[in-house]
């Protein structure tokens, strides 16, 4: 039977001394017997020295460059042998007994990937944008969550205190069996950041692995601590990576879905112009150009992976939310 001593909690850090100082104590306090690592992405601040001095029980892995979330974790996890992994953002506050429901699920089922309930650290009665109560995706590649659809965030009334099969788990707090992570060849490093966990979960789905949400485990996430929504780079990564993910994995009618997604992206870009946000308009344009230049590689990747249907809602979440005004899962 797997125990917490079989779990490696890996926190990826890049110039995050303040976040580690604030949030690492809760991880240490509430993660008894788990092995805690800080994987440093070539920081230029003194966060590594700080952790070594103040948290001597925490192990250190030094990456040679800042390859973002995807490459950072790929490089770090090569050094870890524990059978269970928890990829934990540095801006997460964990709670007492948060690991027990997760371990129970791993021990009693063949579940490969798990996400806990993710609430907003700044507004603890509400779900947090990045993951909420487990992720899904529509047929045009738009991700959404139980507890969060686009910018509408639900208050937590215990409505998602369940254990449920989901399509994708949030990278903010992402549990996965080590052997599964390696069998899927880790994250696609071209993503750099944003949606790489959805890409990995889609590969897991196509390989018949199960991803679940466990609502009896709770963490609080700051969100946007490393790259917030006012940064055009985040817009670029989200729009580019969404197209990449859809092309790589969708089972059928891929050309139609890509074209429709691009039309919706174009509408979003024009909306940014009317809002006098030209940097975000150009971020979407840059995202599409990057997608075009990656087509050869992406089509090759698409051929290498089997496809399964049934992963998405039969209607567009855009239609449901903006036209039918359905704002809750």
N, C-alpha and C positions, 0 to 999 in steps of 0.2 A: 504493500500500500504506500502511495506517495504521501510524503509529509512535507511540512514547510521547509525542512532542511534540504529538500530536493528542488527548491524553488530559487532561482536567481532573479532578483529585482534589479533591473539595469536602467539607470537614469543617464540619459544622454545630456551632456553639458557643453555649452559653448558660451564662454564669458558670462556665466550665470551665478556668480558668487552670491549675489543678493537672494536669488531664488533658492539656492541650496541652503543658505543660512536660515531662511524662513521655513522651508518645507521639509528638508531632510530629517529634522528631529521627529516629526510625526511618523515618517516611514520607519525609522529605527525603533521608535517606541512601540509601534503596533504591528511589527513584522518579526516577531520572535522566531528565532531559528532560521529564518530565510537568509540567504547570502545576498548582501547588498553591494552593488557595484556602481561606481560613477565612471562612465565612459566619456572621456574628454575629447572633444573635436578640435584639438589644436588651439585651445583658448590662449588669449594674450593677456588676460587678467590673472589674478593670483588665486583663482577658485580652486585649483588643484592643491596648492599649498594650504589653503584654508581648510579643505576637507581633511587632508592628512593630519593637520594639527588638531582639529576640533572633533573629528569623527574617526578615530583610529581603527575602529572595527570595519569601516567601509573600505572595500577593495577598489583599486584604481586600474583602469585600462586606458592607455594613452594612444589615441589615433594620431596619425601623422598629418592629417589635413582636415579641414572643415568640409566634409562631403555632404552636409545636410543630414536630415533624418535618415534617409534610405541608406546611403553609403556608411554613415556613422554607425548605425546599428549593424549593418552587414559586417563591417570590420571588427566591431567590438565582440559580436556574438561568436566569432570564430574561436575566441579564447575561453568560451564558457561551456562547461560539460554538464551542468545540472539538467535534469530531464524536463523541467518546466521553466519557462521564461515569463517574466513580467516586464514589458517595456513601458516604463513610467516616465511621463513628462516631469520636468523639474519644477513645474508650477502646480503640482497636485498635493493636496492635503488628504491623507488617508485617515480612516476612522478605526476605532477599536473593533477587533474581530472581523476586519474586512477580508481577511484571507480564508477564514474557515468555510464560508459557502463556496468559494472558488475551488478550494481543495476537495471539498465534498463532491462537487460536480465532476471534477477530473477523475476522482476515484470510482465513481459509480457509473460512469458512462464512457463512451469513446470520443466524446467531444474534443475537438482539436484546438479551438480558439474560443476565448471567453472575454466578455466585457462586463464590468460592474455597472451599477447605476452611477451616472456622472452628473452631479449637481454643480451649480454655479457658486464658486467660492465668494463672489462679491454679492450674491443674492441667494442665500442658501436654501430658500424655500422653492426655488425654481430649478429646472433642468439647465444644463449647460449646452451651448450650441454644438460643441464638437463631440457628438456621440449620444448624449442624452440617455435614452433607455434602449439603445440598439438601433443599428442602421439598416436601411433598405435602399433600393434603387429602382427608378422607373425605366421604361423601355427606351428612353432617350438619354439615359446615363445620368440623370439628376439624382443625387443622393438626398435622402431625408431620414428622419429618425422618429421613433416613438418619443413624444415629448418635444419635438422640434421639427417644424416644417418651414423651410426657408427662414425668415426672420421671426416667426411666431414661436415663442417659447412657452411651454406649459408650466404651471405650478405643480409641484409634487404633492399629490394628495394620497399617495400610496397606490395609485391606479396602475403602476407598473412594478409592483412588488412581486414579480413572478420570475420564473425561469422560462425562457422562450428561445426557440431557434430564430436567429436573425440572419441577414445576408452579410453584413459587415460590422466589424467591431472597431471602435475608435482607437486610433494610435495614441491617444492621450493616456490610456491605461489598457494595455493590450496583452492578454495572457495567451501563450501558445506553447504547445509541446515542442521541445527542441528538435526532435526528429522530424516533425512536420515542417517546421521552419526551414530546415536544411533540405528536405525533400522537394520543397517548392523553390529552392535556390534563393531564398531570402527576398528582400525587396528589390524592385527594379530601380537601379541607381540613377536612371535618367530622370526620374521624378524630382529628385533633390529633396522636395518637401511637398506635402499636401496631396492627399488621395492615394499615397502609396499603400496605405493599409487596406483601402478598398480594392485596389489592384491585387494585393496578396490574397484577400478574402475571396475575390472572384476566382482566382486560380485555385484556391482551396475548394470552393464550391464545385468547380469543373472537375476536380480530382476526387469528388465525393466525400470530402471532409465536412464536418459539422461545426458551425459557429453558433454560440449561444450568448444570451444576455442573462446575467444572474442578478436579480434585483434586490437580493438580501445583502449584497455587498455594496457599500457606498463610498465614493470618494468625491472630493470637491476640487474643481478645476478653475484656475484663473482664466485661462484662454487668452490667446493673442499676446502672451507675454514675450514671445520671441519675434513674432511678425504679426502686427495687428491689421485690422480691416482697412485702415487708412493708408496702407502701403500698396502702391500699384504693383509691386512685385508679387504680392499675395494674389492679386487679381489675375496677373499673368499666369502664375503657377496653377491656380484653380481652373481657369478656362482651358489652358493647354492640356493639363493632366486629365481633365474630364474627357476630352476628345480622344486622347491616347488610350484611356481605359476602355472606352466604348468600342473603339476599333479592335483592340486586342482580344476582347472577350465575348462580345455579343454573339448570339447563336445564329441569327438569320436576319435578312433585310438590312444588312449592315450599311449599305450605301444610302438607303432612304433615311435611316436613323441619323447617320452622320450629317447628311444634308439638312435635315430638319433641325438638328442641334445647332448647326452653323447659322441658320436663319435666326433662331432664338438668341444666339450670341450676338448677331448683328443688331438685333433690336436693343439688347442690353447696352451695346457700344454706343448706339445713337442716343439712348437715354442718358448716358454719361455726358455726352456732348451738350445736351439740353440742360444738364445740371452744372455746366461749366466746369467739368472735370476731365480735361483733355488727356491728362496722364493715364487715366483709367481706360479711355477710348483706345489710346495707343498700346496699352497693355494687352487688350483683347486682340488688336491687330497683330501684335508681336506673337501672341499665343498661337494664332492661326498660321502665321508664317512658319513658326517653329514646327508645328504639326505637319505642314506640307513637306518640309525638308526632312522629316523623319519617316515618311511613308514607306520607304523601302524596308527599313529596319522593322517597322511595326507590322507590315504585312508578313514578313518572315516570322516574327514572333507569333502572329495570329495562327499561322499554319502549324506551329509546333504544339499547340494546345487544343485538346478536345473541348467541345462546347456542350453545355446543358441548357435546356430551356427551363422556364418556370421561375426565373430569378426576379422578375419584375412585376409590377402592377400592370394590368392590361390597359389602363388608361394613363395618360400623362399626369404626373404630379403637378406640372405647371398648369394644366387645364383645371384640375381639381382645386388648386389653391387660388389661382388668380381669377378664374371664370366662375367656378361653382362656389367659391368662397369657403371651402372646407379647410379649416386652419388647424384641426387636430387629427391625430392619427386615428 
